[in-house]
Amino acid sequence: MNYYEHTYITVPELNEEGSNSIKEKIEEILKKNDSKIVKEENWGVRSLAYSIKKNYRGKYNNLYIEGNSKVIKELEKFERYDERIIKFLSMKIKKIPEEESGLTVTS
Amino acid sequence: MVKRKEKGKKKFNKGGNALFNKSTAKPNKSCPLSGKGAPEINYKNIKLLKKYVSDTAKILPSRITNVSFGKQRALSKEIKKARVLALMPYVGN
């Protein structure tokens, strides 16, 4: 089992229902490949440094995942075809950090 | 007479070196990201990364910032990660 850090950016106009449905779908994919979300961070709506698919702002979500490489492949496959998700990045990490990052928004 | 000439020569050489040698202008040569109490290099720490990027969003060379070789490599990796997530720009204004 490996640890992964996964961040995805969605369209800023997305309502709570939409972001919940994306999360449910991600959890479903993780469950299928016996993986789980260890930690979660919400970075809120931030302005982007450059426009992505004609969006100037984006909603950031950060996940820490415990699982194998197959999960990431499936996850990225789903995100590539979902129009609500404009960008994502996943990377392998050695251990999960305990403190919250400076980008976290409490709401 | 001979002594005076030597003195003049020495001064000229020093001035010539200072023009090309940038490190002489900065007395502090230790790496700001190494040692105890150094900040962690992470793509989420945008405030830190922005210090090591030029106005046009290019990564500054370590000969200007005095960052050690290993830390410079880590720094450039994290800056590139931040660029992918649009936390930092690829090109500046």
N, CA and C atoms of all chains as a GROMACS GRO file, in nm:
protein
  600
    1MET      N    1   0.083  -0.121   0.000
    1MET     CA    2   0.000   0.000   0.000
    1MET      C    3   0.087   0.126   0.000
    2ASN      N    4   0.046   0.220  -0.080
    2ASN     CA    5   0.118   0.347  -0.090
    2ASN      C    6   0.030   0.461  -0.043
    3TYR      N    7   0.095   0.573  -0.017
    3TYR     CA    8   0.020   0.694   0.014
    3TYR      C    9   0.027   0.787  -0.106
    4TYR      N   10  -0.085   0.848  -0.134
    4TYR     CA   11  -0.090   0.942  -0.246
    4TYR      C   12  -0.154   1.072  -0.201
    5GLU      N   13  -0.108   1.179  -0.260
    5GLU     CA   14  -0.171   1.308  -0.239
    5GLU      C   15  -0.239   1.345  -0.370
    6HIS      N   16  -0.366   1.377  -0.360
    6HIS     CA   17  -0.443   1.403  -0.482
    6HIS      C   18  -0.519   1.534  -0.469
    7THR      N   19  -0.501   1.623  -0.563
    7THR     CA   20  -0.572   1.751  -0.562
    7THR      C   21  -0.651   1.764  -0.691
    8TYR      N   22  -0.774   1.808  -0.678
    8TYR     CA   23  -0.851   1.836  -0.802
    8TYR      C   24  -0.920   1.971  -0.791
    9ILE      N   25  -0.931   2.038  -0.905
    9ILE     CA   26  -0.993   2.170  -0.911
    9ILE      C   27  -1.123   2.158  -0.990
   10THR      N   28  -1.230   2.210  -0.932
   10THR     CA   29  -1.359   2.207  -1.003
   10THR      C   30  -1.398   2.349  -1.045
   11VAL      N   31  -1.504   2.355  -1.124
   11VAL     CA   32  -1.559   2.484  -1.169
   11VAL      C   33  -1.606   2.562  -1.045
   12PRO      N   34  -1.580   2.694  -1.037
   12PRO     CA   35  -1.616   2.769  -0.915
   12PRO      C   36  -1.765   2.780  -0.890
   13GLU      N   37  -1.847   2.772  -0.997
   13GLU     CA   38  -1.992   2.789  -0.980
   13GLU      C   39  -2.059   2.664  -0.925
   14LEU      N   40  -1.983   2.560  -0.905
   14LEU     CA   41  -2.039   2.432  -0.861
   14LEU      C   42  -2.106   2.447  -0.723
   15ASN      N   43  -2.231   2.399  -0.714
   15ASN     CA   44  -2.299   2.407  -0.584
   15ASN      C   45  -2.263   2.286  -0.496
   16GLU      N   46  -2.320   2.284  -0.375
   16GLU     CA   47  -2.285   2.178  -0.280
   16GLU      C   48  -2.324   2.041  -0.332
   17GLU      N   49  -2.438   2.037  -0.399
   17GLU     CA   50  -2.487   1.910  -0.454
   17GLU      C   51  -2.387   1.850  -0.552
   18GLY      N   52  -2.336   1.939  -0.640
   18GLY     CA   53  -2.241   1.894  -0.741
   18GLY      C   54  -2.113   1.843  -0.680
   19SER      N   55  -2.059   1.918  -0.582
   19SER     CA   56  -1.933   1.875  -0.522
   19SER      C   57  -1.952   1.748  -0.441
   20ASN      N   58  -2.073   1.731  -0.382
   20ASN     CA   59  -2.099   1.608  -0.309
   20ASN      C   60  -2.105   1.488  -0.402
   21SER      N   61  -2.166   1.509  -0.519
   21SER     CA   62  -2.178   1.398  -0.614
   21SER      C   63  -2.041   1.356  -0.667
   22ILE      N   64  -1.951   1.454  -0.685
   22ILE     CA   65  -1.815   1.421  -0.728
   22ILE      C   66  -1.745   1.340  -0.621
   23LYS      N   67  -1.764   1.382  -0.495
   23LYS     CA   68  -1.698   1.313  -0.384
   23LYS      C   69  -1.749   1.170  -0.369
   24GLU      N   70  -1.881   1.156  -0.386
   24GLU     CA   71  -1.939   1.022  -0.376
   24GLU      C   72  -1.882   0.930  -0.483
   25LYS      N   73  -1.870   0.985  -0.602
   25LYS     CA   74  -1.816   0.906  -0.714
   25LYS      C   75  -1.671   0.865  -0.685
   26ILE      N   76  -1.594   0.958  -0.630
   26ILE     CA   77  -1.454   0.927  -0.598
   26ILE      C   78  -1.446   0.818  -0.491
   27GLU      N   79  -1.532   0.832  -0.390
   27GLU     CA   80  -1.533   0.731  -0.283
   27GLU      C   81  -1.572   0.593  -0.336
   28GLU      N   82  -1.663   0.594  -0.432
   28GLU     CA   83  -1.706   0.469  -0.493
   28GLU      C   84  -1.589   0.401  -0.566
   29ILE      N   85  -1.514   0.484  -0.641
   29ILE     CA   86  -1.398   0.430  -0.715
   29ILE      C   87  -1.295   0.375  -0.617
   30LEU      N   88  -1.273   0.448  -0.507
   30LEU     CA   89  -1.175   0.405  -0.408
   30LEU      C   90  -1.218   0.273  -0.345
   31LYS      N   91  -1.348   0.261  -0.317
   31LYS     CA   92  -1.398   0.141  -0.249
   31LYS      C   93  -1.381   0.018  -0.338
   32LYS      N   94  -1.404   0.036  -0.467
   32LYS     CA   95  -1.392  -0.074  -0.563
   32LYS      C   96  -1.250  -0.131  -0.562
   33ASN      N   97  -1.151  -0.044  -0.540
   33ASN     CA   98  -1.011  -0.087  -0.544
   33ASN      C   99  -0.950  -0.099  -0.405
   34ASP      N  100  -1.033  -0.126  -0.306
   34ASP     CA  101  -0.999  -0.131  -0.162
   34ASP      C  102  -0.894  -0.027  -0.121
   35SER      N  103  -0.932   0.097  -0.137
   35SER     CA  104  -0.850   0.207  -0.089
   35SER      C  105  -0.939   0.299  -0.007
   36LYS      N  106  -0.877   0.395   0.059
   36LYS     CA  107  -0.959   0.487   0.138
   36LYS      C  108  -0.896   0.625   0.147
   37ILE      N  109  -0.980   0.722   0.181
   37ILE     CA  110  -0.931   0.857   0.204
   37ILE      C  111  -0.886   0.866   0.349
   38VAL      N  112  -0.759   0.906   0.368
   38VAL     CA  113  -0.706   0.914   0.504
   38VAL      C  114  -0.731   1.053   0.561
   39LYS      N  115  -0.708   1.153   0.478
   39LYS     CA  116  -0.722   1.291   0.525
   39LYS      C  117  -0.776   1.375   0.411
   40GLU      N  118  -0.841   1.483   0.449
   40GLU     CA  119  -0.908   1.564   0.350
   40GLU      C  120  -0.890   1.711   0.384
   41GLU      N  121  -0.872   1.793   0.282
   41GLU     CA  122  -0.860   1.937   0.306
   41GLU      C  123  -0.940   2.013   0.202
   42ASN      N  124  -1.003   2.120   0.246
   42ASN     CA  125  -1.079   2.204   0.155
   42ASN      C  126  -1.008   2.339   0.144
   43TRP      N  127  -0.963   2.372   0.025
   43TRP     CA  128  -0.889   2.498   0.007
   43TRP      C  129  -0.981   2.610  -0.041
   44GLY      N  130  -1.107   2.582  -0.061
   44GLY     CA  131  -1.202   2.685  -0.102
   44GLY      C  132  -1.182   2.732  -0.245
   45VAL      N  133  -1.247   2.843  -0.278
   45VAL     CA  134  -1.236   2.899  -0.414
   45VAL      C  135  -1.117   2.994  -0.416
   46ARG      N  136  -1.024   2.969  -0.508
   46ARG     CA  137  -0.905   3.052  -0.523
   46ARG      C  138  -0.898   3.104  -0.666
   47SER      N  139  -0.832   3.218  -0.682
   47SER     CA  140  -0.812   3.266  -0.818
   47SER      C  141  -0.693   3.192  -0.880
   48LEU      N  142  -0.708   3.152  -1.005
   48LEU     CA  143  -0.604   3.074  -1.072
   48LEU      C  144  -0.495   3.165  -1.127
   49ALA      N  145  -0.374   3.113  -1.132
   49ALA     CA  146  -0.262   3.191  -1.185
   49ALA      C  147  -0.273   3.210  -1.336
   50TYR      N  148  -0.342   3.119  -1.401
   50TYR     CA  149  -0.368   3.132  -1.546
   50TYR      C  150  -0.503   3.066  -1.572
   51SER      N  151  -0.568   3.104  -1.680
   51SER     CA  152  -0.703   3.052  -1.705
   51SER      C  153  -0.696   2.907  -1.752
   52ILE      N  154  -0.786   2.825  -1.697
   52ILE     CA  155  -0.796   2.685  -1.738
   52ILE      C  156  -0.937   2.663  -1.791
   53LYS      N  157  -0.948   2.622  -1.916
   53LYS     CA  158  -1.078   2.600  -1.982
   53LYS      C  159  -1.170   2.720  -1.962
   54LYS      N  160  -1.116   2.838  -1.979
   54LYS     CA  161  -1.188   2.966  -1.970
   54LYS      C  162  -1.239   2.996  -1.829
   55ASN      N  163  -1.181   2.934  -1.728
   55ASN     CA  164  -1.215   2.966  -1.590
   55ASN      C  165  -1.101   3.046  -1.530
   56TYR      N  166  -1.137   3.150  -1.452
   56TYR     CA  167  -1.035   3.230  -1.387
   56TYR      C  168  -1.027   3.202  -1.237
   57ARG      N  169  -1.128   3.131  -1.185
   57ARG     CA  170  -1.124   3.089  -1.047
   57ARG      C  171  -1.158   2.941  -1.039
   58GLY      N  172  -1.119   2.878  -0.929
   58GLY     CA  173  -1.146   2.735  -0.918
   58GLY      C  174  -1.160   2.692  -0.773
   59LYS      N  175  -1.237   2.583  -0.756
   59LYS     CA  176  -1.259   2.527  -0.622
   59LYS      C  177  -1.158   2.415  -0.601
   60TYR      N  178  -1.077   2.427  -0.497
   60TYR     CA  179  -0.971   2.330  -0.473
   60TYR      C  180  -1.014   2.227  -0.368
   61ASN      N  181  -0.983   2.102  -0.397
   61ASN     CA  182  -1.006   1.994  -0.300
   61ASN      C  183  -0.880   1.909  -0.292
   62ASN      N  184  -0.837   1.878  -0.171
   62ASN     CA  185  -0.713   1.803  -0.152
   62ASN      C  186  -0.742   1.675  -0.074
   63LEU      N  187  -0.696   1.561  -0.126
   63LEU     CA  188  -0.722   1.432  -0.061
   63LEU      C  189  -0.590   1.359  -0.036
   64TYR      N  190  -0.584   1.288   0.074
   64TYR     CA  191  -0.472   1.196   0.099
   64TYR      C  192  -0.529   1.055   0.092
   65ILE      N  193  -0.474   0.976   0.003
   65ILE     CA  194  -0.531   0.844  -0.026
   65ILE      C  195  -0.431   0.734   0.010
   66GLU      N  196  -0.484   0.626   0.069
   66GLU     CA  197  -0.402   0.508   0.093
   66GLU      C  198  -0.450   0.401  -0.004
   67GLY      N  199  -0.362   0.354  -0.090
   67GLY     CA  200  -0.406   0.256  -0.187
   67GLY      C  201  -0.293   0.217  -0.281
   68ASN      N  202  -0.328   0.154  -0.393
   68ASN     CA  203  -0.228   0.113  -0.490
   68ASN      C  204  -0.236   0.202  -0.614
   69SER      N  205  -0.145   0.176  -0.706
   69SER     CA  206  -0.134   0.264  -0.823
   69SER      C  207  -0.256   0.252  -0.915
   70LYS      N  208  -0.326   0.138  -0.908
   70LYS     CA  209  -0.442   0.115  -0.995
   70LYS      C  210  -0.554   0.215  -0.964
   71VAL      N  211  -0.567   0.248  -0.836
   71VAL     CA  212  -0.670   0.343  -0.792
   71VAL      C  213  -0.651   0.478  -0.859
   72ILE      N  214  -0.527   0.524  -0.860
   72ILE     CA  215  -0.497   0.655  -0.916
   72ILE      C  216  -0.530   0.657  -1.064
   73LYS      N  217  -0.501   0.546  -1.129
   73LYS     CA  218  -0.529   0.535  -1.273
   73LYS      C  219  -0.679   0.547  -1.299
   74GLU      N  220  -0.758   0.476  -1.218
   74GLU     CA  221  -0.904   0.480  -1.234
   74GLU      C  222  -0.959   0.619  -1.201
   75LEU      N  223  -0.903   0.677  -1.095
   75LEU     CA  224  -0.948   0.808  -1.049
   75LEU      C  225  -0.925   0.914  -1.156
   76GLU      N  226  -0.807   0.910  -1.216
   76GLU     CA  227  -0.774   1.010  -1.317
   76GLU      C  228  -0.856   0.989  -1.444
   77LYS      N  229  -0.891   0.864  -1.470
   77LYS     CA  230  -0.974   0.833  -1.586
   77LYS      C  231  -1.110   0.900  -1.570
   78PHE      N  232  -1.167   0.888  -1.451
   78PHE     CA  233  -1.297   0.951  -1.423
   78PHE      C  234  -1.287   1.103  -1.433
   79GLU      N  235  -1.180   1.158  -1.376
   79GLU     CA  236  -1.168   1.303  -1.370
   79GLU      C  237  -1.143   1.364  -1.508
   80ARG      N  238  -1.077   1.288  -1.594
   80ARG     CA  239  -1.047   1.339  -1.728
   80ARG      C  240  -1.175   1.360  -1.809
   81TYR      N  241  -1.277   1.275  -1.782
   81TYR     CA  242  -1.399   1.284  -1.863
   81TYR      C  243  -1.510   1.363  -1.795
   82ASP      N  244  -1.490   1.404  -1.670
   82ASP     CA  245  -1.590   1.485  -1.601
   82ASP      C  246  -1.568   1.632  -1.635
   83GLU      N  247  -1.674   1.696  -1.687
   83GLU     CA  248  -1.657   1.835  -1.733
   83GLU      C  249  -1.648   1.934  -1.618
   84ARG      N  250  -1.695   1.894  -1.501
   84ARG     CA  251  -1.692   1.985  -1.386
   84ARG      C  252  -1.552   1.998  -1.327
   85ILE      N  253  -1.467   1.899  -1.354
   85ILE     CA  254  -1.330   1.902  -1.302
   85ILE      C  255  -1.238   1.960  -1.409
   86ILE      N  256  -1.167   2.068  -1.375
   86ILE     CA  257  -1.085   2.134  -1.477
   86ILE      C  258  -0.938   2.095  -1.469
   87LYS      N  259  -0.893   2.051  -1.353
   87LYS     CA  260  -0.751   2.014  -1.341
   87LYS      C  261  -0.733   1.922  -1.221
   88PHE      N  262  -0.634   1.834  -1.229
   88PHE     CA  263  -0.603   1.748  -1.114
   88PHE      C  264  -0.455   1.714  -1.115
   89LEU      N  265  -0.406   1.676  -0.997
   89LEU     CA  266  -0.266   1.635  -0.983
   89LEU      C  267  -0.257   1.534  -0.871
   90SER      N  268  -0.193   1.420  -0.899
   90SER     CA  269  -0.173   1.322  -0.792
   90SER      C  270  -0.026   1.288  -0.784
   91MET      N  271   0.023   1.270  -0.665
   91MET     CA  272   0.164   1.234  -0.648
   91MET      C  273   0.182   1.141  -0.532
   92LYS      N  274   0.286   1.059  -0.541
   92LYS     CA  275   0.316   0.962  -0.437
   92LYS      C  276   0.391   1.034  -0.326
   93ILE      N  277   0.353   1.006  -0.201
   93ILE     CA  278   0.424   1.066  -0.088
   93ILE      C  279   0.464   0.955   0.009
   94LYS      N  280   0.566   0.985   0.090
   94LYS     CA  281   0.617   0.883   0.182
   94LYS      C  282   0.530   0.870   0.306
   95LYS      N  283   0.489   0.984   0.361
   95LYS     CA  284   0.398   0.977   0.477
   95LYS      C  285   0.303   1.096   0.475
   96ILE      N  286   0.194   1.079   0.548
   96ILE     CA  287   0.092   1.183   0.547
   96ILE      C  288   0.124   1.288   0.653
   97PRO      N  289   0.129   1.416   0.614
   97PRO     CA  290   0.162   1.521   0.710
   97PRO      C  291   0.051   1.538   0.814
   98GLU      N  292   0.093   1.567   0.937
   98GLU     CA  293  -0.006   1.579   1.046
   98GLU      C  294  -0.071   1.716   1.049
   99GLU      N  295   0.009   1.821   1.027
   99GLU     CA  296  -0.049   1.956   1.035
   99GLU      C  297  -0.128   1.989   0.908
  100GLU      N  298  -0.217   2.084   0.923
  100GLU     CA  299  -0.292   2.134   0.809
  100GLU      C  300  -0.200   2.225   0.727
  101SER      N  301  -0.223   2.228   0.596
  101SER     CA  302  -0.144   2.317   0.512
  101SER      C  303  -0.197   2.460   0.523
  102GLY      N  304  -0.116   2.555   0.484
  102GLY     CA  305  -0.153   2.696   0.497
  102GLY      C  306  -0.266   2.738   0.405
  103LEU      N  307  -0.306   2.651   0.314
  103LEU     CA  308  -0.410   2.689   0.216
  103LEU      C  309  -0.550   2.654   0.263
  104THR      N  310  -0.561   2.582   0.374
  104THR     CA  311  -0.692   2.534   0.418
  104THR      C  312  -0.785   2.649   0.456
  105VAL      N  313  -0.908   2.636   0.414
  105VAL     CA  314  -1.010   2.736   0.447
  105VAL      C  315  -1.111   2.672   0.541
  106THR      N  316  -1.137   2.734   0.654
  106THR     CA  317  -1.238   2.680   0.746
  106THR      C  318  -1.373   2.744   0.716
  107SER      N  319  -1.470   2.658   0.689
  107SER     CA  320  -1.603   2.713   0.658
  107SER      C  321  -1.711   2.622   0.715
  108MET      N  322   5.892   5.514  -0.811
  108MET     CA  323   5.818   5.507  -0.938
  108MET      C  324   5.764   5.366  -0.964
  109VAL      N  325   5.852   5.269  -0.946
  109VAL     CA  326   5.811   5.130  -0.973
  109VAL      C  327   5.696   5.089  -0.881
  110LYS      N  328   5.713   5.128  -0.752
  110LYS     CA  329   5.611   5.091  -0.654
  110LYS      C  330   5.474   5.147  -0.693
  111ARG      N  331   5.474   5.273  -0.732
  111ARG     CA  332   5.347   5.337  -0.767
  111ARG      C  333   5.277   5.262  -0.881
  112LYS      N  334   5.358   5.224  -0.978
  112LYS     CA  335   5.299   5.154  -1.094
  112LYS      C  336   5.228   5.024  -1.050
  113GLU      N  337   5.296   4.950  -0.959
  113GLU     CA  338   5.237   4.823  -0.911
  113GLU      C  339   5.105   4.845  -0.840
  114LYS      N  340   5.105   4.951  -0.759
  114LYS     CA  341   4.982   4.982  -0.686
  114LYS      C  342   4.866   5.007  -0.784
  115GLY      N  343   4.895   5.086  -0.886
  115GLY     CA  344   4.792   5.118  -0.984
  115GLY      C  345   4.740   4.993  -1.053
  116LYS      N  346   4.830   4.902  -1.085
  116LYS     CA  347   4.792   4.779  -1.154
  116LYS      C  348   4.696   4.696  -1.068
  117LYS      N  349   4.731   4.687  -0.938
  117LYS     CA  350   4.650   4.605  -0.848
  117LYS      C  351   4.506   4.657  -0.841
  118LYS      N  352   4.494   4.787  -0.827
  118LYS     CA  353   4.361   4.847  -0.814
  118LYS      C  354   4.277   4.816  -0.939
  119PHE      N  355   4.340   4.826  -1.054
  119PHE     CA  356   4.269   4.804  -1.178
  119PHE      C  357   4.215   4.660  -1.184
  120ASN      N  358   4.300   4.565  -1.143
  120ASN     CA  359   4.258   4.425  -1.146
  120ASN      C  360   4.137   4.399  -1.055
  121LYS      N  361   4.141   4.461  -0.937
  121LYS     CA  362   4.031   4.441  -0.842
  121LYS      C  363   3.899   4.489  -0.901
  122GLY      N  364   3.906   4.608  -0.962
  122GLY     CA  365   3.784   4.664  -1.021
  122GLY      C  366   3.730   4.574  -1.130
  123GLY      N  367   3.821   4.519  -1.211
  123GLY     CA  368   3.780   4.430  -1.319
  123GLY      C  369   3.710   4.306  -1.267
  124ASN      N  370   3.762   4.250  -1.157
  124ASN     CA  371   3.701   4.130  -1.102
  124ASN      C  372   3.560   4.157  -1.050
  125ALA      N  373   3.544   4.270  -0.982
  125ALA     CA  374   3.416   4.300  -0.918
  125ALA      C  375   3.303   4.310  -1.021
  126LEU      N  376   3.339   4.348  -1.141
  126LEU     CA  377   3.237   4.362  -1.246
  126LEU      C  378   3.170   4.228  -1.278
  127PHE      N  379   3.252   4.123  -1.280
  127PHE     CA  380   3.199   3.993  -1.322
  127PHE      C  381   3.163   3.903  -1.207
  128ASN      N  382   3.226   3.926  -1.090
  128ASN     CA  383   3.202   3.837  -0.977
  128ASN      C  384   3.087   3.889  -0.893
  129LYS      N  385   2.969   3.826  -0.906
  129LYS     CA  386   2.852   3.875  -0.836
  129LYS      C  387   2.856   3.839  -0.688
  130SER      N  388   2.924   3.729  -0.654
  130SER     CA  389   2.921   3.681  -0.516
  130SER      C  390   2.988   3.779  -0.420
  131THR      N  391   3.080   3.862  -0.469
  131THR     CA  392   3.148   3.955  -0.380
  131THR      C  393   3.054   4.061  -0.324
  132ALA      N  394   2.946   4.086  -0.393
  132ALA     CA  395   2.850   4.186  -0.347
  132ALA      C  396   2.769   4.136  -0.227
  133LYS      N  397   2.758   4.003  -0.213
  133LYS     CA  398   2.678   3.946  -0.104
  133LYS      C  399   2.770   3.878  -0.003
  134PRO      N  400   2.782   3.932   0.118
  134PRO     CA  401   2.869   3.870   0.216
  134PRO      C  402   2.812   3.740   0.272
  135ASN      N  403   2.678   3.729   0.282
  135ASN     CA  404   2.616   3.609   0.338
  135ASN      C  405   2.610   3.500   0.230
  136LYS      N  406   2.686   3.391   0.254
  136LYS     CA  407   2.691   3.288   0.150
  136LYS      C  408   2.623   3.159   0.193
  137SER      N  409   2.568   3.154   0.316
  137SER     CA  410   2.509   3.028   0.362
  137SER      C  411   2.369   3.013   0.302
  138CYS      N  412   2.328   2.886   0.284
  138CYS     CA  413   2.199   2.858   0.221
  138CYS      C  414   2.084   2.893   0.315
  139PRO      N  415   1.986   2.971   0.270
  139PRO     CA  416   1.876   3.010   0.357
  139PRO      C  417   1.774   2.899   0.381
  140LEU      N  418   1.786   2.788   0.308
  140LEU     CA  419   1.689   2.679   0.323
  140LEU      C  420   1.747   2.556   0.392
  141SER      N  421   1.877   2.563   0.431
  141SER     CA  422   1.939   2.450   0.501
  141SER      C  423   1.958   2.487   0.648
  142GLY      N  424   1.992   2.388   0.725
  142GLY     CA  425   2.021   2.411   0.866
  142GLY      C  426   1.898   2.407   0.953
  143LYS      N  427   1.920   2.436   1.082
  143LYS     CA  428   1.810   2.428   1.179
  143LYS      C  429   1.712   2.543   1.159
  144GLY      N  430   1.584   2.511   1.176
  144GLY     CA  431   1.482   2.615   1.168
  144GLY      C  432   1.452   2.662   1.027
  145ALA      N  433   1.505   2.590   0.927
  145ALA     CA  434   1.479   2.629   0.788
  145ALA      C  435   1.336   2.592   0.750
  146PRO      N  436   1.269   2.675   0.668
  146PRO     CA  437   1.132   2.644   0.629
  146PRO      C  438   1.126   2.521   0.539
  147GLU      N  439   1.014   2.448   0.549
  147GLU     CA  440   0.996   2.328   0.468
  147GLU      C  441   0.960   2.368   0.325
  148ILE      N  442   1.024   2.303   0.229
  148ILE     CA  443   0.995   2.333   0.088
  148ILE      C  444   0.878   2.247   0.045
  149ASN      N  445   0.766   2.311   0.019
  149ASN     CA  446   0.646   2.236  -0.022
  149ASN      C  447   0.570   2.320  -0.123
  150TYR      N  448   0.505   2.253  -0.218
  150TYR     CA  449   0.433   2.330  -0.321
  150TYR      C  450   0.316   2.408  -0.265
  151LYS      N  451   0.271   2.372  -0.143
  151LYS     CA  452   0.160   2.445  -0.081
  151LYS      C  453   0.206   2.574  -0.015
  152ASN      N  454   0.336   2.585   0.009
  152ASN     CA  455   0.391   2.704   0.073
  152ASN      C  456   0.428   2.806  -0.034
  153ILE      N  457   0.326   2.872  -0.087
  153ILE     CA  458   0.346   2.958  -0.204
  153ILE      C  459   0.427   3.082  -0.169
  154LYS      N  460   0.408   3.131  -0.046
  154LYS     CA  461   0.479   3.251  -0.003
  154LYS      C  462   0.630   3.233  -0.014
  155LEU      N  463   0.676   3.114   0.029
  155LEU     CA  464   0.820   3.085   0.023
  155LEU      C  465   0.867   3.071  -0.121
  156LEU      N  466   0.791   2.999  -0.201
  156LEU     CA  467   0.832   2.972  -0.340
  156LEU      C  468   0.840   3.101  -0.421
  157LYS      N  469   0.751   3.197  -0.390
  157LYS     CA  470   0.749   3.320  -0.469
  157LYS      C  471   0.876   3.402  -0.452
  158LYS      N  472   0.948   3.380  -0.341
  158LYS     CA  473   1.073   3.451  -0.318
  158LYS      C  474   1.182   3.406  -0.417
  159TYR      N  475   1.170   3.282  -0.465
  159TYR     CA  476   1.275   3.226  -0.550
  159TYR      C  477   1.236   3.225  -0.697
  160VAL      N  478   1.147   3.316  -0.733
  160VAL     CA  479   1.099   3.326  -0.871
  160VAL      C  480   1.112   3.472  -0.914
  161SER      N  481   1.149   3.497  -1.038
  161SER     CA  482   1.166   3.634  -1.086
  161SER      C  483   1.030   3.698  -1.116
  162ASP      N  484   1.031   3.825  -1.156
  162ASP     CA  485   0.907   3.895  -1.187
  162ASP      C  486   0.833   3.830  -1.303
  163THR      N  487   0.910   3.771  -1.394
  163THR     CA  488   0.848   3.704  -1.509
  163THR      C  489   0.824   3.556  -1.480
  164ALA      N  490   0.822   3.519  -1.349
  164ALA     CA  491   0.788   3.384  -1.303
  164ALA      C  492   0.892   3.278  -1.338
  165LYS      N  493   1.015   3.321  -1.369
  165LYS     CA  494   1.121   3.223  -1.395
  165LYS      C  495   1.188   3.186  -1.263
  166ILE      N  496   1.236   3.063  -1.253
  166ILE     CA  497   1.307   3.020  -1.132
  166ILE      C  498   1.444   3.088  -1.129
  167LEU      N  499   1.477   3.152  -1.016
  167LEU     CA  500   1.604   3.223  -1.005
  167LEU      C  501   1.719   3.122  -0.988
  168PRO      N  502   1.836   3.149  -1.048
  168PRO     CA  503   1.949   3.059  -1.032
  168PRO      C  504   2.004   3.064  -0.890
  169SER      N  505   2.062   2.953  -0.844
  169SER     CA  506   2.109   2.945  -0.705
  169SER      C  507   2.229   3.036  -0.683
  170ARG      N  508   2.299   3.077  -0.790
  170ARG     CA  509   2.414   3.165  -0.770
  170ARG      C  510   2.369   3.303  -0.724
  171ILE      N  511   2.245   3.337  -0.746
  171ILE     CA  512   2.191   3.464  -0.700
  171ILE      C  513   2.127   3.448  -0.561
  172THR      N  514   2.055   3.338  -0.540
  172THR     CA  515   1.981   3.321  -0.414
  172THR      C  516   2.061   3.249  -0.306
  173ASN      N  517   2.179   3.193  -0.341
  173ASN     CA  518   2.264   3.121  -0.246
  173ASN      C  519   2.200   2.994  -0.190
  174VAL      N  520   2.105   2.938  -0.259
  174VAL     CA  521   2.044   2.813  -0.215
  174VAL      C  522   2.137   2.698  -0.250
  175SER      N  523   2.149   2.601  -0.160
  175SER     CA  524   2.241   2.489  -0.184
  175SER      C  525   2.190   2.403  -0.299
  176PHE      N  526   2.279   2.318  -0.348
  176PHE     CA  527   2.249   2.243  -0.471
  176PHE      C  528   2.128   2.151  -0.453
  177GLY      N  529   2.128   2.078  -0.342
  177GLY     CA  530   2.018   1.985  -0.318
  177GLY      C  531   1.886   2.055  -0.299
  178LYS      N  532   1.891   2.165  -0.224
  178LYS     CA  533   1.767   2.239  -0.196
  178LYS      C  534   1.714   2.307  -0.322
  179GLN      N  535   1.806   2.348  -0.408
  179GLN     CA  536   1.764   2.413  -0.534
  179GLN      C  537   1.687   2.314  -0.620
  180ARG      N  538   1.732   2.188  -0.618
  180ARG     CA  539   1.665   2.085  -0.696
  180ARG      C  540   1.524   2.060  -0.641
  181ALA      N  541   1.515   2.053  -0.505
  181ALA     CA  542   1.384   2.034  -0.442
  181ALA      C  543   1.292   2.152  -0.471
  182LEU      N  544   1.351   2.271  -0.464
  182LEU     CA  545   1.275   2.394  -0.486
  182LEU      C  546   1.213   2.397  -0.625
  183SER      N  547   1.293   2.365  -0.726
  183SER     CA  548   1.244   2.372  -0.864
  183SER      C  549   1.135   2.268  -0.886
  184LYS      N  550   1.147   2.150  -0.820
  184LYS     CA  551   1.044   2.047  -0.833
  184LYS      C  552   0.913   2.096  -0.776
  185GLU      N  553   0.918   2.159  -0.659
  185GLU     CA  554   0.796   2.205  -0.593
  185GLU      C  555   0.732   2.321  -0.670
  186ILE      N  556   0.815   2.408  -0.726
  186ILE     CA  557   0.762   2.520  -0.805
  186ILE      C  558   0.686   2.465  -0.926
  187LYS      N  559   0.740   2.359  -0.986
  187LYS     CA  560   0.675   2.301  -1.104
  187LYS      C  561   0.542   2.237  -1.068
  188LYS      N  562   0.535   2.178  -0.946
  188LYS     CA  563   0.408   2.120  -0.900
  188LYS      C  564   0.305   2.230  -0.881
  189ALA      N  565   0.348   2.341  -0.818
  189ALA     CA  566   0.256   2.453  -0.793
  189ALA      C  567   0.206   2.511  -0.924
  190ARG      N  568   0.290   2.507  -1.027
  190ARG     CA  569   0.250   2.560  -1.158
  190ARG      C  570   0.140   2.476  -1.220
  191VAL      N  571   0.149   2.345  -1.204
  191VAL     CA  572   0.048   2.256  -1.263
  191VAL      C  573  -0.089   2.287  -1.203
  192LEU      N  574  -0.094   2.314  -1.071
  192LEU     CA  575  -0.220   2.339  -1.004
  192LEU      C  576  -0.262   2.486  -1.011
  193ALA      N  577  -0.196   2.565  -1.093
  193ALA     CA  578  -0.230   2.707  -1.113
  193ALA      C  579  -0.218   2.787  -0.984
  194LEU      N  580  -0.135   2.740  -0.891
  194LEU     CA  581  -0.107   2.820  -0.771
  194LEU      C  582  -0.002   2.925  -0.802
  195MET      N  583   0.081   2.895  -0.902
  195MET     CA  584   0.183   2.990  -0.948
  195MET      C  585   0.179   2.996  -1.100
  196PRO      N  586   0.215   3.109  -1.159
  196PRO     CA  587   0.208   3.120  -1.305
  196PRO      C  588   0.330   3.057  -1.375
  197TYR      N  589   0.308   3.014  -1.499
  197TYR     CA  590   0.419   2.967  -1.583
  197TYR      C  591   0.495   3.087  -1.640
  198VAL      N  592   0.419   3.190  -1.677
  198VAL     CA  593   0.479   3.312  -1.732
  198VAL      C  594   0.422   3.433  -1.658
  199GLY      N  595   0.508   3.532  -1.633
  199GLY     CA  596   0.463   3.653  -1.563
  199GLY      C  597   0.422   3.760  -1.660
  200ASN      N  598   0.394   3.879  -1.605
  200ASN     CA  599   0.354   3.988  -1.694
  200ASN      C  600   0.474   4.065  -1.741
   0.00000   0.00000   0.00000
